[in-house]
Amino acid sequence: MASLPAGHVPLIQRLLARLRRPPTPIDQSTWLAVRGRSLWLQRLDREHDQRLHRLASRFLHEKTITPVAGLALDATERALLAALCCLPLLEFGGEGLHGWSELVVYPDAFRVQRSHVDAAGVLHEWDDELAGEAWEAGPLILSWADVQADLAEPDAGFCVAVHEMAHKIDVLDGALDGTPPLPREWQMQWARDFQRQYDAFCEQVDRGEDVAIDAYAAEAPEEFFAVASEYHFSAPDLLAAHMPEVAAHLRRFYGRSPMATD
């Protein structure tokens, strides 16, 4: 076998070396501009602000942010996206960034083609318009317009970045089922309480009743977790009033919401 020239470093080793280097911290002027764009960030205490700054810096170091369809993002906007994606990791930590490498950002809601074969073997195909998506073994995808809309109404119950990051955290234990990686005893309590509330919520939706949170939460247990996560950060008092057990689990998992009044 031919010997490699002195000083040769295979590509994979260079990439690993880059990941092992400590992230360059987001500079303070950029971070102040990022905080100015989000009430959620402005309301963090000093400790959690510093923690989020470190996580967002790591996000920018490890993830590729790819704007598509003519969208351009400056350094502040990239740092803002990193911060929003890291909000759910303030207690969970950087382990929540494992398993994927790219954030794709569309200018607006984007269309994806769906297909489903029903019990009779008939293939159904349709298009969905989405504000975000998280692939189990692929990128996280966001609509920049929807991110901006969430920031404009921070107490409306919506945060697409948190929603999609909840899916990324959920799947870390190998199953996208609405239960993130937890110690065994807590996992059992979580699964029991979430399933009971999810079943009750689905019954309300099926009966056509008004519901406290977005009815999309009834789509599947994993969507219930992701939607409830949005409300934890953007309308925590409403969530606690209508789903106290779910709210208590999320407060323990994510920490106190910056929008909470208690």
C-alpha positions as CSV (number, residue, x, y, z in Angstrom):
1,M,0.0,0.0,0.0
2,A,1.4,3.4,-0.9
3,S,2.4,5.5,2.0
4,L,0.7,8.9,2.5
5,P,2.7,12.1,2.4
6,A,3.9,13.5,5.6
7,G,1.4,15.8,7.2
8,H,-1.6,14.2,5.4
9,V,-4.8,14.4,7.4
10,P,-7.8,12.6,6.1
11,L,-11.0,14.7,5.6
12,I,-12.9,12.9,8.4
13,Q,-10.1,13.7,10.8
14,R,-10.1,17.3,9.9
15,L,-13.9,17.5,10.4
16,L,-13.6,15.8,13.8
17,A,-10.8,18.1,14.8
18,R,-13.1,21.1,13.9
19,L,-15.9,19.7,16.0
20,R,-13.5,19.2,18.9
21,R,-12.4,22.8,18.9
22,P,-14.3,25.0,21.3
23,P,-17.0,27.1,19.7
24,T,-16.3,30.7,19.1
25,P,-18.7,32.6,21.4
26,I,-21.3,34.8,19.7
27,D,-19.9,38.3,20.2
28,Q,-21.7,40.5,22.7
29,S,-23.0,43.1,20.3
30,T,-24.6,40.4,18.2
31,W,-26.0,38.7,21.3
32,L,-27.5,42.0,22.5
33,A,-29.2,42.4,19.1
34,V,-30.5,38.8,19.3
35,R,-32.0,39.5,22.7
36,G,-33.6,42.6,21.4
37,R,-35.5,40.6,18.8
38,S,-37.2,38.2,21.3
39,L,-39.2,38.8,24.5
40,W,-38.6,35.2,25.4
41,L,-34.8,35.9,25.5
42,Q,-35.1,39.3,27.2
43,R,-37.0,37.7,30.1
44,L,-34.3,35.1,30.9
45,D,-32.4,35.7,34.1
46,R,-28.6,36.2,33.9
47,E,-27.7,32.5,34.5
48,H,-30.0,31.2,31.8
49,D,-29.0,34.0,29.4
50,Q,-25.4,32.9,29.8
51,R,-26.4,29.3,29.4
52,L,-28.3,30.0,26.2
53,H,-25.4,32.1,24.9
54,R,-23.1,29.1,25.2
55,L,-25.6,26.7,23.7
56,A,-26.4,29.0,20.7
57,S,-22.6,29.4,20.1
58,R,-22.3,25.6,20.1
59,F,-25.2,25.4,17.7
60,L,-23.5,27.8,15.2
61,H,-20.3,25.8,15.6
62,E,-21.9,22.4,15.0
63,K,-24.8,23.0,12.6
64,T,-24.9,24.3,9.1
65,I,-27.6,26.9,8.6
66,T,-28.8,26.8,4.9
67,P,-31.2,29.5,3.7
68,V,-33.0,28.4,0.5
69,A,-35.3,29.8,-2.2
70,G,-33.5,33.2,-2.3
71,L,-33.5,33.8,1.4
72,A,-30.4,35.6,2.9
73,L,-29.7,35.6,6.6
74,D,-27.2,37.9,8.3
75,A,-25.1,37.0,11.4
76,T,-27.7,38.3,13.8
77,E,-30.5,36.3,12.2
78,R,-28.4,33.1,12.3
79,A,-27.6,33.7,15.9
80,L,-31.3,34.3,16.6
81,L,-32.3,31.1,15.0
82,A,-29.6,29.2,17.0
83,A,-30.9,30.8,20.2
84,L,-34.6,29.9,19.5
85,C,-33.6,26.3,18.7
86,C,-31.7,26.1,21.9
87,L,-34.4,27.4,24.2
88,P,-35.7,23.9,24.9
89,L,-32.1,22.8,25.9
90,L,-31.6,25.2,28.8
91,E,-32.0,22.3,31.3
92,F,-31.5,19.3,29.0
93,G,-28.2,20.6,27.7
94,G,-26.2,20.2,24.5
95,E,-26.9,16.5,24.2
96,G,-30.1,17.7,22.6
97,L,-28.1,18.8,19.5
98,H,-27.0,15.2,18.7
99,G,-28.0,13.3,15.7
100,W,-28.4,15.9,13.0
101,S,-26.3,18.6,11.4
102,E,-28.3,21.1,9.3
103,L,-31.0,23.7,9.8
104,V,-32.7,24.6,6.5
105,V,-34.6,27.9,6.4
106,Y,-37.3,28.8,3.8
107,P,-38.5,32.3,3.3
108,D,-42.1,31.3,3.9
109,A,-44.2,28.2,4.5
110,F,-43.1,25.4,2.3
111,R,-44.9,22.6,0.5
112,V,-44.2,18.9,0.9
113,Q,-45.8,15.9,-0.9
114,R,-47.4,13.3,1.3
115,S,-48.7,9.8,0.5
116,H,-50.6,7.2,2.4
117,V,-51.9,3.7,1.5
118,D,-55.2,3.0,3.3
119,A,-56.5,-0.3,4.6
120,A,-58.0,-1.0,1.2
121,G,-54.7,-0.6,-0.5
122,V,-55.6,2.7,-2.2
123,L,-52.7,5.2,-2.5
124,H,-53.6,8.7,-1.4
125,E,-51.3,11.7,-2.3
126,W,-51.6,15.3,-1.3
127,D,-49.5,18.4,-0.6
128,D,-49.0,19.9,2.9
129,E,-48.0,23.5,3.5
130,L,-45.7,23.6,6.6
131,A,-44.1,26.1,8.9
132,G,-41.5,23.6,10.0
133,E,-40.5,20.0,9.9
134,A,-38.0,17.8,11.7
135,W,-36.7,14.7,9.9
136,E,-35.8,11.8,12.2
137,A,-32.4,11.3,10.6
138,G,-32.0,14.5,8.7
139,P,-32.3,18.3,8.9
140,L,-34.6,20.6,10.9
141,I,-36.5,22.9,8.6
142,L,-38.1,26.2,9.4
143,S,-40.1,28.9,7.7
144,W,-38.5,32.3,8.4
145,A,-41.8,34.1,8.0
146,D,-43.4,31.9,10.7
147,V,-40.4,32.4,13.0
148,Q,-40.9,36.2,12.6
149,A,-44.7,35.8,13.3
150,D,-44.0,33.9,16.5
151,L,-41.6,36.6,17.7
152,A,-44.2,39.3,16.9
153,E,-46.7,37.5,19.2
154,P,-44.6,35.9,21.9
155,D,-47.6,35.1,24.1
156,A,-49.9,33.6,21.4
157,G,-49.0,29.9,22.1
158,F,-46.8,29.4,19.0
159,C,-43.0,28.9,18.5
160,V,-42.2,26.7,15.5
161,A,-38.5,26.5,16.4
162,V,-39.4,25.0,19.8
163,H,-42.0,22.7,18.2
164,E,-39.4,21.2,15.8
165,M,-36.7,21.0,18.4
166,A,-39.1,19.1,20.7
167,H,-39.3,16.4,17.9
168,K,-35.5,16.3,17.8
169,I,-35.2,15.8,21.5
170,D,-38.1,13.3,21.5
171,V,-36.4,11.0,19.0
172,L,-33.1,10.9,20.9
173,D,-34.1,7.7,22.7
174,G,-34.9,6.0,19.4
175,A,-38.7,6.5,19.3
176,L,-40.7,9.5,18.2
177,D,-43.5,9.0,20.7
178,G,-44.0,12.1,22.7
179,T,-41.7,10.9,25.5
180,P,-38.1,12.3,25.5
181,P,-35.1,10.6,27.2
182,L,-35.8,10.6,30.9
183,P,-34.8,8.6,34.0
184,R,-37.0,5.5,34.2
185,E,-39.3,6.5,37.0
186,W,-39.9,9.9,35.6
187,Q,-40.4,8.4,32.1
188,M,-43.2,6.2,33.5
189,Q,-44.9,9.1,35.2
190,W,-44.6,11.3,32.1
191,A,-46.0,8.6,29.7
192,R,-48.9,8.0,32.1
193,D,-49.8,11.6,32.6
194,F,-49.3,12.7,28.9
195,Q,-51.3,9.7,27.6
196,R,-54.2,10.4,29.9
197,Q,-54.3,14.1,28.9
198,Y,-53.7,13.3,25.2
199,D,-56.7,10.9,25.2
200,A,-58.9,13.4,26.9
201,F,-57.8,16.1,24.5
202,C,-58.5,13.9,21.5
203,E,-62.0,13.2,22.8
204,Q,-62.7,16.9,23.0
205,V,-61.4,17.5,19.5
206,D,-63.5,14.6,18.2
207,R,-66.6,16.1,19.8
208,G,-66.0,19.4,18.2
209,E,-65.5,21.2,21.5
210,D,-63.4,24.3,21.9
211,V,-60.0,23.3,23.2
212,A,-57.3,25.3,25.1
213,I,-54.4,24.6,22.8
214,D,-54.0,24.2,19.1
215,A,-56.1,21.2,17.9
216,Y,-53.1,20.0,15.9
217,A,-51.9,18.5,19.1
218,A,-54.5,15.7,18.6
219,E,-52.7,14.4,15.5
220,A,-50.4,12.1,17.5
221,P,-48.7,11.8,20.9
222,E,-45.5,13.3,19.5
223,E,-47.4,16.3,18.2
224,F,-49.2,16.7,21.5
225,F,-45.8,16.9,23.2
226,A,-44.4,19.4,20.6
227,V,-47.5,21.7,20.7
228,A,-47.5,21.6,24.5
229,S,-43.9,22.6,24.4
230,E,-44.8,25.7,22.4
231,Y,-47.3,26.7,25.0
232,H,-44.8,26.1,27.8
233,F,-42.6,28.8,26.3
234,S,-45.3,31.2,24.9
235,A,-48.4,30.7,27.0
236,P,-47.4,28.8,30.1
237,D,-50.2,30.1,32.4
238,L,-52.9,28.9,29.9
239,L,-51.3,25.5,29.7
240,A,-51.0,25.2,33.5
241,A,-54.7,26.2,33.9
242,H,-56.0,23.6,31.5
243,M,-53.4,20.8,31.7
244,P,-51.6,21.1,35.1
245,E,-49.9,17.7,35.0
246,V,-48.5,18.3,31.5
247,A,-47.4,21.8,32.5
248,A,-45.7,20.5,35.6
249,H,-43.7,17.9,33.6
250,L,-42.7,20.5,31.0
251,R,-41.6,23.0,33.7
252,R,-39.4,20.3,35.2
253,F,-38.0,19.3,31.8
254,Y,-37.5,22.8,30.3
255,G,-37.2,24.9,33.4
256,R,-39.4,27.9,34.3
257,S,-40.9,29.6,31.2
258,P,-39.7,33.1,30.7
259,M,-43.3,34.0,30.0
260,A,-44.6,32.6,33.3
261,T,-46.2,35.0,35.8
262,D,-45.7,32.9,38.9
